[in-house]
Amino acid sequence: MSTEQIAREVLARLEQAWNSGDGNAFGAPYRDDASFVTIRGELAHGAEIGTGHAQILTSIYAGSTNHMELLEAQRVSDDVIIATSRNTLEAPHGPLAGVHAAMSTSVLVRFGDDWRIATSQNTLVGAR
């Protein structure tokens, strides 16, 4: 599989989980020791990623959709890919009601025959 296909597959898992409102599924592609920096600069680790998303997807982001578009994927070694995406959140209510964009950079690492996320950094970049 190409570098871009691997990154798109991981992003598709995240997007599907978000759009299904399933925070635990959102956390599933992350390594157990992963780190995640939110758009507000908060840091979560491991299982906190899934449980945190489960909380927001049933409260402030309930009913929202998130489209994740891969902008670039760079394989830095056989087992490491850096993926950058533009994520478009459409939230019907809550503190980010409306349409907002974020940039996300994730480090993907080979985990057996699978690819998992070791770390992600999100930055809110604007609204439409």
Backbone hydrogen bonds in HBPLUS format (Angstrom, degrees):
<---DONOR---> <-ACCEPTOR-->    atom                        ^
c    i                          cat <-CA-CA->   ^        H-A-AA   ^      H-
h    n   atom  resd res      DA  || num        DHA   H-A  angle D-A-AA Bond
n    s   type  num  typ     dist DA aas  dist angle  dist       angle   num
A0006-ILE N   A0002-SER O   3.00 MM   4  6.29 160.0  2.04 154.9 159.7     1
A0007-ALA N   A0003-THR O   3.09 MM   4  6.36 167.9  2.11 152.5 155.3     2
A0008-ARG N   A0004-GLU O   2.84 MM   4  6.01 162.4  1.87 151.3 156.7     3
A0009-GLU N   A0005-GLN O   2.90 MM   4  6.02 151.1  1.99 144.7 152.4     4
A0010-VAL N   A0006-ILE O   3.10 MM   4  6.40 159.6  2.14 152.7 157.3     5
A0011-LEU N   A0007-ALA O   2.98 MM   4  6.22 167.5  1.99 153.9 157.5     6
A0012-ALA N   A0008-ARG O   2.82 MM   4  5.96 150.5  1.91 144.2 152.7     7
A0013-ARG N   A0009-GLU O   3.11 MM   4  6.39 148.8  2.21 143.8 151.0     8
A0014-LEU N   A0010-VAL O   3.15 MM   4  6.53 157.3  2.21 149.5 155.3     9
A0015-GLU N   A0011-LEU O   2.81 MM   4  6.04 167.8  1.83 156.8 160.3    10
A0016-GLN N   A0012-ALA O   2.89 MM   4  5.95 165.6  1.92 146.9 151.1    11
A0017-ALA N   A0013-ARG O   3.03 MM   4  6.12 160.4  2.07 144.1 149.7    12
A0018-TRP N   A0014-LEU O   2.90 MM   4  6.15 167.0  1.92 155.9 159.3    13
A0019-ASN N   A0015-GLU O   2.90 MM   4  6.05 175.0  1.90 156.7 158.4    14
A0020-SER N   A0016-GLN O   2.95 MM   4  6.01 125.9  2.25 138.2 151.4    15
A0020-SER N   A0017-ALA O   3.24 MM   3  5.11 137.6  2.43  93.5 105.4    16
A0022-ASP N   A0017-ALA O   2.90 MM   5  5.11 160.7  1.94 158.8 154.7    17
A0021-GLY N   A0018-TRP O   2.84 MM   3  5.06 155.6  1.90 109.2 117.3    18
A0026-PHE N   A0022-ASP O   3.00 MM   4  6.32 143.7  2.13 142.8 154.0    19
A0027-GLY N   A0023-GLY O   3.02 MM   4  6.33 144.6  2.15 143.7 152.1    20
A0028-ALA N   A0024-ASN O   3.13 MM   4  6.32 124.2  2.46 135.3 149.7    21
A0028-ALA N   A0025-ALA O   3.20 MM   3  4.99 138.8  2.38  92.1 103.7    22
A0030-TYR N   A0027-GLY O   3.09 MM   3  5.62 157.1  2.14 118.7 125.9    23
A0117-ILE N   A0029-PRO O   2.77 MM  88  5.98 158.1  1.82 141.6 148.8    24
A0031-ARG N   A0117-ILE O   2.89 MM  86  5.82 166.0  1.91 154.2 151.1    25
A0034-ALA N   A0031-ARG O   3.07 MM   3  4.89 163.1  2.10 110.8 110.3    26
A0046-GLY N   A0034-ALA O   2.91 MM  12  5.01 154.9  1.98 134.6 139.9    27
A0035-SER N   A0118-ALA O   3.12 MM  83  6.61 145.5  2.24 135.8 143.9    28
A0120-SER N   A0035-SER O   3.05 MM  85  6.52 139.9  2.22 138.4 150.6    29
A0036-PHE N   A0044-ALA O   2.85 MM   8  5.12 144.4  1.98 150.1 153.4    30
A0044-ALA N   A0036-PHE O   2.87 MM   8  5.12 155.8  1.93 145.8 154.0    31
A0037-VAL N   A0120-SER O   2.89 MM  83  6.15 159.7  1.93 146.8 153.6    32
A0122-ASN N   A0037-VAL O   3.07 MM  85  5.99 144.9  2.20 140.9 151.4    33
A0038-THR N   A0042-GLU O   2.86 MM   4  5.23 157.1  1.91 149.3 155.4    34
A0041-GLY N   A0038-THR O   2.97 MM   3  5.13 163.3  2.00 110.9 113.9    35
A0048-GLU N   A0045-HIS O   2.89 MM   3  5.43 140.8  2.04 152.7 147.3    36
A0049-ILE N   A0046-GLY O   3.02 MM   3  5.87 158.5  2.07 124.1 129.2    37
A0051-THR N   A0047-ALA O   3.09 MM   4  6.37 175.8  2.09 161.1 162.2    38
A0052-GLY N   A0048-GLU O   2.78 MM   4  5.54 152.6  1.86 136.2 144.7    39
A0053-HIS N   A0049-ILE O   3.10 MM   4  6.19 156.0  2.16 138.7 145.3    40
A0054-ALA N   A0050-GLY O   2.85 MM   4  6.06 148.1  1.95 145.1 154.9    41
A0055-GLN N   A0051-THR O   3.06 MM   4  6.30 149.1  2.16 142.6 149.5    42
A0056-ILE N   A0052-GLY O   3.10 MM   4  6.47 164.0  2.13 150.8 153.9    43
A0057-LEU N   A0053-HIS O   2.87 MM   4  5.84 153.9  1.94 148.5 155.5    44
A0058-THR N   A0055-GLN O   3.37 MM   3  5.52 152.4  2.45  99.9 107.7    45
A0059-SER N   A0056-ILE O   3.27 MM   3  4.99 160.9  2.31  96.2 101.5    46
A0061-TYR N   A0056-ILE O   2.76 MM   5  5.51 156.8  1.82 162.6 161.5    47
A0062-ALA N   A0059-SER O   3.18 MM   3  5.23 170.5  2.19 112.3 113.5    48
A0064-SER N   A0061-TYR O   3.02 MM   3  5.34 154.9  2.08 137.1 134.4    49
A0065-THR N   A0090-GLU O   3.00 MM  25  5.28 152.9  2.07 138.4 146.6    50
A0090-GLU N   A0065-THR O   2.84 MM  25  5.28 164.3  1.87 154.4 157.9    51
A0067-HIS N   A0088-THR O   2.93 MM  21  5.08 161.8  1.96 137.9 140.4    52
A0088-THR N   A0067-HIS O   2.79 MM  21  5.08 158.9  1.83 146.0 152.4    53
A0069-GLU N   A0086-ARG O   2.93 MM  17  5.26 179.1  1.93 149.8 150.1    54
A0086-ARG N   A0069-GLU O   2.90 MM  17  5.26 155.5  1.96 147.9 152.2    55
A0071-LEU N   A0084-THR O   2.78 MM  13  5.63 167.1  1.80 151.8 154.9    56
A0072-GLU N   A0084-THR O   3.28 MM  12  5.40 158.4  2.33 142.4 144.2    57
A0084-THR N   A0072-GLU O   2.93 MM  12  5.40 167.4  1.94 158.2 160.8    58
A0074-GLN N   A0082-ILE O   2.88 MM   8  5.20 162.1  1.91 146.5 152.2    59
A0082-ILE N   A0074-GLN O   2.83 MM   8  5.20 164.3  1.85 148.3 151.3    60
A0076-VAL N   A0080-VAL O   3.00 MM   4  5.69 141.1  2.16 137.6 149.3    61
A0080-VAL N   A0077-SER O   3.36 MM   3  5.16 168.4  2.38 103.5 106.7    62
A0110-ARG N   A0079-ASP O   2.93 MM  31  4.86 151.4  2.01 131.2 135.8    63
A0081-ILE N   A0108-LEU O   2.88 MM  27  5.00 158.9  1.92 142.6 147.9    64
A0108-LEU N   A0081-ILE O   2.70 MM  27  5.00 170.1  1.71 164.3 164.6    65
A0083-ALA N   A0106-SER O   2.85 MM  23  5.27 166.4  1.86 159.1 162.6    66
A0106-SER N   A0083-ALA O   2.81 MM  23  5.27 161.7  1.85 154.5 160.7    67
A0085-SER N   A0104-SER O   2.82 MM  19  5.27 157.9  1.86 151.4 159.0    68
A0104-SER N   A0085-SER O   2.91 MM  19  5.27 159.0  1.95 152.1 155.5    69
A0087-ASN N   A0102-ALA O   2.75 MM  15  5.11 169.7  1.76 155.7 159.1    70
A0102-ALA N   A0087-ASN O   2.84 MM  15  5.11 144.7  1.96 145.5 155.4    71
A0089-LEU N   A0100-HIS O   2.77 MM  11  5.16 154.6  1.84 160.0 164.4    72
A0100-HIS N   A0089-LEU O   2.84 MM  11  5.16 158.3  1.89 149.0 156.4    73
A0091-ALA N   A0098-GLY O   2.87 MM   7  5.27 160.4  1.91 158.4 157.4    74
A0098-GLY N   A0091-ALA O   2.82 MM   7  5.27 167.5  1.83 148.9 149.2    75
A0097-ALA N   A0094-GLY O   3.15 MM   3  5.26 140.8  2.32 124.8 117.7    76
A0128-ARG N   A0099-VAL O   2.91 MM  29  5.49 155.9  1.97 142.0 145.2    77
A0101-ALA N   A0126-GLY O   2.67 MM  25  5.31 164.6  1.70 156.6 159.1    78
A0125-VAL N   A0101-ALA O   2.81 MM  24  5.56 166.3  1.83 137.7 142.1    79
A0103-MET N   A0123-THR O   2.84 MM  20  5.25 155.2  1.90 149.0 153.0    80
A0123-THR N   A0103-MET O   2.82 MM  20  5.25 147.3  1.92 152.9 162.6    81
A0105-THR N   A0121-GLN O   2.98 MM  16  5.39 156.3  2.04 149.0 155.8    82
A0121-GLN N   A0105-THR O   2.91 MM  16  5.39 149.0  2.01 146.1 156.3    83
A0107-VAL N   A0119-THR O   2.93 MM  12  5.46 155.6  1.99 152.2 159.3    84
A0118-ALA N   A0107-VAL O   2.78 MM  11  5.58 171.0  1.79 172.0 175.2    85
A0109-VAL N   A0116-ARG O   2.75 MM   7  5.43 161.9  1.78 159.7 165.8    86
A0116-ARG N   A0109-VAL O   2.87 MM   7  5.43 167.2  1.89 156.0 157.1    87
A0111-PHE N   A0114-ASP O   2.63 MM   3  5.06 176.6  1.63 149.8 148.7    88
A0114-ASP N   A0111-PHE O   3.10 MM   3  5.06 158.4  2.15 120.0 120.2    89
